[in-house]
Amino acid sequence: MSGAAPWKLASAQQATTTNMNGSEDVTKMFVLMNQNILDMKENTHRIDEKLDRINEKVNQTALDTELHQETLMKLLPICVSLVCDFI
């Protein structure tokens, strides 16, 4: 290296520094992308939990509706009989 001109050494050091800074930028970009993916995964998990709760409510409502309909079907003949008796 003693035979190299000082200006060539300076430019070589600058190129190395630029390369390292570029590498750091890429690393930071990958870290940011990874964090965004983890955040999206967490958001997806929360959305899935909300959808599961909605699904449970819909299933419960459907069951309640079926039970209500069966109760009305049992009461309908009694109501018809009462109306016929009073008319």
N, CA, C and O atoms as a GROMACS GRO file, in nm:
protein
  348
    1MET      N    1   0.080  -0.118   0.000
    1MET     CA    2   0.000   0.000   0.000
    1MET      C    3   0.085   0.126   0.000
    1MET      O    4   0.038   0.234  -0.032
    2SER      N    5   0.209   0.110   0.035
    2SER     CA    6   0.297   0.227   0.040
    2SER      C    7   0.319   0.284  -0.099
    2SER      O    8   0.351   0.401  -0.112
    3GLY      N    9   0.301   0.201  -0.205
    3GLY     CA   10   0.320   0.248  -0.340
    3GLY      C   11   0.198   0.320  -0.396
    3GLY      O   12   0.208   0.380  -0.503
    4ALA      N   13   0.085   0.316  -0.328
    4ALA     CA   14  -0.037   0.379  -0.378
    4ALA      C   15  -0.036   0.528  -0.350
    4ALA      O   16   0.015   0.573  -0.248
    5ALA      N   17  -0.093   0.602  -0.440
    5ALA     CA   18  -0.101   0.747  -0.423
    5ALA      C   19  -0.203   0.780  -0.315
    5ALA      O   20  -0.304   0.710  -0.303
    6PRO      N   21  -0.180   0.884  -0.236
    6PRO     CA   22  -0.271   0.919  -0.128
    6PRO      C   23  -0.413   0.946  -0.175
    6PRO      O   24  -0.508   0.911  -0.106
    7TRP      N   25  -0.430   1.009  -0.292
    7TRP     CA   26  -0.566   1.038  -0.340
    7TRP      C   27  -0.641   0.910  -0.376
    7TRP      O   28  -0.763   0.904  -0.366
    8LYS      N   29  -0.566   0.804  -0.419
    8LYS     CA   30  -0.630   0.676  -0.448
    8LYS      C   31  -0.675   0.608  -0.319
    8LYS      O   32  -0.780   0.545  -0.316
    9LEU      N   33  -0.597   0.620  -0.214
    9LEU     CA   34  -0.636   0.563  -0.085
    9LEU      C   35  -0.761   0.632  -0.031
    9LEU      O   36  -0.851   0.567   0.021
   10ALA      N   37  -0.765   0.764  -0.044
   10ALA     CA   38  -0.880   0.839   0.006
   10ALA      C   39  -1.007   0.800  -0.069
   10ALA      O   40  -1.112   0.783  -0.008
   11SER      N   41  -0.998   0.784  -0.201
   11SER     CA   42  -1.118   0.748  -0.277
   11SER      C   43  -1.160   0.604  -0.247
   11SER      O   44  -1.279   0.574  -0.247
   12ALA      N   45  -1.067   0.516  -0.221
   12ALA     CA   46  -1.100   0.379  -0.185
   12ALA      C   47  -1.172   0.375  -0.050
   12ALA      O   48  -1.267   0.299  -0.032
   13GLN      N   49  -1.126   0.456   0.044
   13GLN     CA   50  -1.192   0.461   0.175
   13GLN      C   51  -1.333   0.518   0.162
   13GLN      O   52  -1.425   0.469   0.228
   14GLN      N   53  -1.351   0.618   0.078
   14GLN     CA   54  -1.484   0.677   0.057
   14GLN      C   55  -1.579   0.573  -0.002
   14GLN      O   56  -1.695   0.565   0.039
   15ALA      N   57  -1.532   0.495  -0.098
   15ALA     CA   58  -1.616   0.392  -0.160
   15ALA      C   59  -1.657   0.288  -0.056
   15ALA      O   60  -1.771   0.243  -0.057
   16THR      N   61  -1.566   0.251   0.032
   16THR     CA   62  -1.598   0.154   0.136
   16THR      C   63  -1.702   0.212   0.231
   16THR      O   64  -1.795   0.142   0.270
   17THR      N   65  -1.687   0.337   0.269
   17THR     CA   66  -1.782   0.401   0.359
   17THR      C   67  -1.920   0.409   0.295
   17THR      O   68  -2.021   0.381   0.360
   18THR      N   69  -1.925   0.446   0.168
   18THR     CA   70  -2.052   0.454   0.097
   18THR      C   71  -2.117   0.317   0.091
   18THR      O   72  -2.238   0.304   0.110
   19ASN      N   73  -2.037   0.215   0.064
   19ASN     CA   74  -2.089   0.080   0.057
   19ASN      C   75  -2.144   0.036   0.192
   19ASN      O   76  -2.250  -0.027   0.199
   20MET      N   77  -2.076   0.069   0.299
   20MET     CA   78  -2.123   0.032   0.433
   20MET      C   79  -2.252   0.106   0.466
   20MET      O   80  -2.344   0.048   0.523
   21ASN      N   81  -2.259   0.235   0.431
   21ASN     CA   82  -2.381   0.310   0.457
   21ASN      C   83  -2.497   0.253   0.376
   21ASN      O   84  -2.609   0.245   0.426
   22GLY      N   85  -2.472   0.213   0.252
   22GLY     CA   86  -2.575   0.150   0.171
   22GLY      C   87  -2.620   0.020   0.232
   22GLY      O   88  -2.739  -0.012   0.232
   23SER      N   89  -2.526  -0.056   0.285
   23SER     CA   90  -2.558  -0.182   0.350
   23SER      C   91  -2.641  -0.158   0.476
   23SER      O   92  -2.735  -0.232   0.505
   24GLU      N   93  -2.607  -0.054   0.550
   24GLU     CA   94  -2.684  -0.019   0.669
   24GLU      C   95  -2.826   0.022   0.631
   24GLU      O   96  -2.922  -0.012   0.700
   25ASP      N   97  -2.839   0.097   0.520
   25ASP     CA   98  -2.971   0.138   0.474
   25ASP      C   99  -3.055   0.016   0.436
   25ASP      O  100  -3.174   0.010   0.468
   26VAL      N  101  -2.994  -0.080   0.369
   26VAL     CA  102  -3.065  -0.202   0.330
   26VAL      C  103  -3.107  -0.278   0.455
   26VAL      O  104  -3.218  -0.330   0.463
   27THR      N  105  -3.017  -0.286   0.552
   27THR     CA  106  -3.048  -0.356   0.677
   27THR      C  107  -3.164  -0.287   0.749
   27THR      O  108  -3.256  -0.353   0.797
   28LYS      N  109  -3.159  -0.154   0.754
   28LYS     CA  110  -3.270  -0.080   0.818
   28LYS      C  111  -3.400  -0.102   0.743
   28LYS      O  112  -3.506  -0.116   0.805
   29MET      N  113  -3.392  -0.108   0.610
   29MET     CA  114  -3.511  -0.131   0.530
   29MET      C  115  -3.569  -0.270   0.560
   29MET      O  116  -3.690  -0.285   0.574
   30PHE      N  117  -3.481  -0.371   0.570
   30PHE     CA  118  -3.528  -0.506   0.601
   30PHE      C  119  -3.588  -0.514   0.742
   30PHE      O  120  -3.689  -0.582   0.763
   31VAL      N  121  -3.528  -0.444   0.836
   31VAL     CA  122  -3.582  -0.442   0.972
   31VAL      C  123  -3.719  -0.377   0.972
   31VAL      O  124  -3.812  -0.426   1.037
   32LEU      N  125  -3.734  -0.266   0.899
   32LEU     CA  126  -3.863  -0.198   0.890
   32LEU      C  127  -3.967  -0.286   0.822
   32LEU      O  128  -4.081  -0.293   0.866
   33MET      N  129  -3.927  -0.353   0.713
   33MET     CA  130  -4.019  -0.444   0.645
   33MET      C  131  -4.061  -0.557   0.737
   33MET      O  132  -4.178  -0.595   0.740
   34ASN      N  133  -3.967  -0.612   0.812
   34ASN     CA  134  -3.997  -0.720   0.905
   34ASN      C  135  -4.094  -0.673   1.013
   34ASN      O  136  -4.188  -0.745   1.048
   35GLN      N  137  -4.073  -0.553   1.065
   35GLN     CA  138  -4.163  -0.499   1.166
   35GLN      C  139  -4.303  -0.478   1.109
   35GLN      O  140  -4.402  -0.507   1.175
   36ASN      N  141  -4.309  -0.428   0.986
   36ASN     CA  142  -4.440  -0.410   0.922
   36ASN      C  143  -4.512  -0.543   0.903
   36ASN      O  144  -4.633  -0.551   0.922
   37ILE      N  145  -4.438  -0.646   0.865
   37ILE     CA  146  -4.498  -0.779   0.849
   37ILE      C  147  -4.548  -0.831   0.983
   37ILE      O  148  -4.657  -0.889   0.990
   38LEU      N  149  -4.471  -0.812   1.089
   38LEU     CA  150  -4.514  -0.855   1.222
   38LEU      C  151  -4.639  -0.779   1.266
   38LEU      O  152  -4.730  -0.837   1.324
   39ASP      N  153  -4.643  -0.648   1.237
   39ASP     CA  154  -4.761  -0.569   1.271
   39ASP      C  155  -4.882  -0.617   1.194
   39ASP      O  156  -4.992  -0.628   1.249
   40MET      N  157  -4.864  -0.648   1.065
   40MET     CA  158  -4.974  -0.698   0.985
   40MET      C  159  -5.022  -0.832   1.038
   40MET      O  160  -5.143  -0.859   1.039
   41LYS      N  161  -4.930  -0.916   1.081
   41LYS     CA  162  -4.967  -1.047   1.136
   41LYS      C  163  -5.050  -1.029   1.264
   41LYS      O  164  -5.149  -1.098   1.284
   42GLU      N  165  -5.009  -0.936   1.349
   42GLU     CA  166  -5.083  -0.909   1.472
   42GLU      C  167  -5.222  -0.853   1.440
   42GLU      O  168  -5.321  -0.892   1.502
   43ASN      N  169  -5.229  -0.762   1.343
   43ASN     CA  170  -5.359  -0.707   1.303
   43ASN      C  171  -5.449  -0.815   1.247
   43ASN      O  172  -5.569  -0.818   1.274
   44THR      N  173  -5.392  -0.905   1.168
   44THR     CA  174  -5.470  -1.016   1.112
   44THR      C  175  -5.523  -1.105   1.224
   44THR      O  176  -5.637  -1.151   1.219
   45HIS      N  177  -5.440  -1.128   1.325
   45HIS     CA  178  -5.483  -1.210   1.439
   45HIS      C  179  -5.601  -1.144   1.511
   45HIS      O  180  -5.698  -1.211   1.546
   46ARG      N  181  -5.593  -1.012   1.532
   46ARG     CA  182  -5.703  -0.941   1.599
   46ARG      C  183  -5.829  -0.943   1.514
   46ARG      O  184  -5.939  -0.960   1.567
   47ILE      N  185  -5.814  -0.927   1.383
   47ILE     CA  186  -5.930  -0.932   1.294
   47ILE      C  187  -5.993  -1.071   1.298
   47ILE      O  188  -6.115  -1.084   1.302
   48ASP      N  189  -5.910  -1.175   1.298
   48ASP     CA  190  -5.962  -1.312   1.306
   48ASP      C  191  -6.040  -1.333   1.436
   48ASP      O  192  -6.145  -1.397   1.435
   49GLU      N  193  -5.989  -1.280   1.546
   49GLU     CA  194  -6.060  -1.293   1.673
   49GLU      C  195  -6.195  -1.222   1.667
   49GLU      O  196  -6.296  -1.274   1.715
   50LYS      N  197  -6.198  -1.103   1.609
   50LYS     CA  198  -6.324  -1.029   1.596
   50LYS      C  199  -6.422  -1.105   1.507
   50LYS      O  200  -6.541  -1.113   1.538
   51LEU      N  201  -6.372  -1.161   1.397
   51LEU     CA  202  -6.459  -1.238   1.308
   51LEU      C  203  -6.513  -1.362   1.378
   51LEU      O  204  -6.628  -1.400   1.357
   52ASP      N  205  -6.431  -1.426   1.460
   52ASP     CA  206  -6.478  -1.543   1.536
   52ASP      C  207  -6.590  -1.503   1.632
   52ASP      O  208  -6.689  -1.575   1.644
   53ARG      N  209  -6.574  -1.388   1.699
   53ARG     CA  210  -6.679  -1.342   1.790
   53ARG      C  211  -6.807  -1.309   1.714
   53ARG      O  212  -6.917  -1.340   1.760
   54ILE      N  213  -6.793  -1.246   1.597
   54ILE     CA  214  -6.911  -1.215   1.515
   54ILE      C  215  -6.978  -1.344   1.471
   54ILE      O  216  -7.101  -1.354   1.473
   55ASN      N  217  -6.899  -1.443   1.432
   55ASN     CA  218  -6.954  -1.572   1.389
   55ASN      C  219  -7.031  -1.638   1.503
   55ASN      O  220  -7.138  -1.695   1.481
   56GLU      N  221  -6.977  -1.632   1.624
   56GLU     CA  222  -7.047  -1.689   1.740
   56GLU      C  223  -7.179  -1.617   1.763
   56GLU      O  224  -7.280  -1.681   1.792
   57LYS      N  225  -7.180  -1.484   1.750
   57LYS     CA  226  -7.304  -1.408   1.770
   57LYS      C  227  -7.407  -1.443   1.663
   57LYS      O  228  -7.526  -1.456   1.692
   58VAL      N  229  -7.361  -1.457   1.538
   58VAL     CA  230  -7.453  -1.492   1.429
   58VAL      C  231  -7.511  -1.631   1.453
   58VAL      O  232  -7.631  -1.653   1.435
   59ASN      N  233  -7.427  -1.725   1.495
   59ASN     CA  234  -7.477  -1.860   1.524
   59ASN      C  235  -7.577  -1.859   1.638
   59ASN      O  236  -7.678  -1.928   1.632
   60GLN      N  237  -7.550  -1.780   1.742
   60GLN     CA  238  -7.642  -1.771   1.855
   60GLN      C  239  -7.773  -1.707   1.812
   60GLN      O  240  -7.881  -1.751   1.854
   61THR      N  241  -7.766  -1.605   1.728
   61THR     CA  242  -7.887  -1.540   1.678
   61THR      C  243  -7.968  -1.636   1.592
   61THR      O  244  -8.091  -1.638   1.602
   62ALA      N  245  -7.902  -1.714   1.509
   62ALA     CA  246  -7.972  -1.812   1.426
   62ALA      C  247  -8.042  -1.916   1.514
   62ALA      O  248  -8.156  -1.953   1.486
   63LEU      N  249  -7.975  -1.961   1.618
   63LEU     CA  250  -8.036  -2.057   1.709
   63LEU      C  251  -8.156  -1.995   1.781
   63LEU      O  252  -8.261  -2.059   1.794
   64ASP      N  253  -8.140  -1.872   1.828
   64ASP     CA  254  -8.251  -1.803   1.894
   64ASP      C  255  -8.370  -1.788   1.800
   64ASP      O  256  -8.485  -1.804   1.842
   65THR      N  257  -8.343  -1.757   1.674
   65THR     CA  258  -8.450  -1.741   1.576
   65THR      C  259  -8.523  -1.872   1.553
   65THR      O  260  -8.646  -1.875   1.544
   66GLU      N  261  -8.448  -1.981   1.543
   66GLU     CA  262  -8.512  -2.112   1.525
   66GLU      C  263  -8.599  -2.148   1.645
   66GLU      O  264  -8.711  -2.196   1.629
   67LEU      N  265  -8.548  -2.123   1.765
   67LEU     CA  266  -8.627  -2.153   1.884
   67LEU      C  267  -8.752  -2.066   1.890
   67LEU      O  268  -8.859  -2.113   1.929
   68HIS      N  269  -8.739  -1.940   1.853
   68HIS     CA  270  -8.853  -1.849   1.852
   68HIS      C  271  -8.958  -1.896   1.752
   68HIS      O  272  -9.078  -1.894   1.780
   69GLN      N  273  -8.912  -1.939   1.635
   69GLN     CA  274  -9.003  -1.988   1.532
   69GLN      C  275  -9.076  -2.113   1.580
   69GLN      O  276  -9.196  -2.127   1.558
   70GLU      N  277  -9.004  -2.205   1.643
   70GLU     CA  278  -9.068  -2.326   1.694
   70GLU      C  279  -9.173  -2.292   1.800
   70GLU      O  280  -9.280  -2.352   1.804
   71THR      N  281  -9.141  -2.197   1.886
   71THR     CA  282  -9.236  -2.156   1.989
   71THR      C  283  -9.361  -2.097   1.925
   71THR      O  284  -9.473  -2.127   1.967
   72LEU      N  285  -9.342  -2.013   1.824
   72LEU     CA  286  -9.458  -1.955   1.755
   72LEU      C  287  -9.540  -2.062   1.686
   72LEU      O  288  -9.663  -2.055   1.685
   73MET      N  289  -9.474  -2.161   1.627
   73MET     CA  290  -9.547  -2.268   1.559
   73MET      C  291  -9.630  -2.349   1.659
   73MET      O  292  -9.738  -2.399   1.624
   74LYS      N  293  -9.581  -2.363   1.782
   74LYS     CA  294  -9.658  -2.435   1.885
   74LYS      C  295  -9.775  -2.351   1.933
   74LYS      O  296  -9.881  -2.405   1.966
   75LEU      N  297  -9.757  -2.219   1.939
   75LEU     CA  298  -9.862  -2.131   1.989
   75LEU      C  299  -9.967  -2.098   1.883
   75LEU      O  300 -10.079  -2.060   1.917
   76LEU      N  301  -9.932  -2.109   1.757
   76LEU     CA  302 -10.023  -2.072   1.649
   76LEU      C  303 -10.156  -2.147   1.654
   76LEU      O  304 -10.260  -2.084   1.641
   77PRO      N  305 -10.157  -2.279   1.670
   77PRO     CA  306 -10.287  -2.349   1.678
   77PRO      C  307 -10.372  -2.300   1.796
   77PRO      O  308 -10.494  -2.291   1.784
   78ILE      N  309 -10.309  -2.269   1.906
   78ILE     CA  310 -10.384  -2.219   2.022
   78ILE      C  311 -10.445  -2.084   1.989
   78ILE      O  312 -10.561  -2.058   2.022
   79CYS      N  313 -10.369  -1.997   1.924
   79CYS     CA  314 -10.420  -1.866   1.886
   79CYS      C  315 -10.534  -1.880   1.786
   79CYS      O  316 -10.634  -1.808   1.797
   80VAL      N  317 -10.521  -1.970   1.690
   80VAL     CA  318 -10.628  -1.993   1.592
   80VAL      C  319 -10.753  -2.042   1.662
   80VAL      O  320 -10.864  -1.998   1.631
   81SER      N  321 -10.736  -2.132   1.756
   81SER     CA  322 -10.850  -2.186   1.830
   81SER      C  323 -10.919  -2.076   1.910
   81SER      O  324 -11.042  -2.068   1.911
   82LEU      N  325 -10.843  -1.992   1.975
   82LEU     CA  326 -10.901  -1.882   2.052
   82LEU      C  327 -10.977  -1.785   1.962
   82LEU      O  328 -11.086  -1.740   1.997
   83VAL      N  329 -10.920  -1.752   1.850
   83VAL     CA  330 -10.986  -1.659   1.757
   83VAL      C  331 -11.115  -1.722   1.705
   83VAL      O  332 -11.217  -1.654   1.697
   84CYS      N  333 -11.111  -1.849   1.669
   84CYS     CA  334 -11.231  -1.917   1.618
   84CYS      C  335 -11.340  -1.924   1.726
   84CYS      O  336 -11.458  -1.910   1.694
   85ASP      N  337 -11.303  -1.944   1.850
   85ASP     CA  338 -11.400  -1.953   1.959
   85ASP      C  339 -11.468  -1.818   1.985
   85ASP      O  340 -11.585  -1.814   2.021
   86PHE      N  341 -11.395  -1.710   1.968
   86PHE     CA  342 -11.451  -1.578   1.998
   86PHE      C  343 -11.523  -1.517   1.878
   86PHE      O  344 -11.599  -1.421   1.895
   87ILE      N  345 -11.500  -1.567   1.760
   87ILE     CA  346 -11.568  -1.511   1.642
   87ILE      C  347 -11.696  -1.581   1.622
   87ILE      O  348 -11.769  -1.550   1.529
   0.00000   0.00000   0.00000
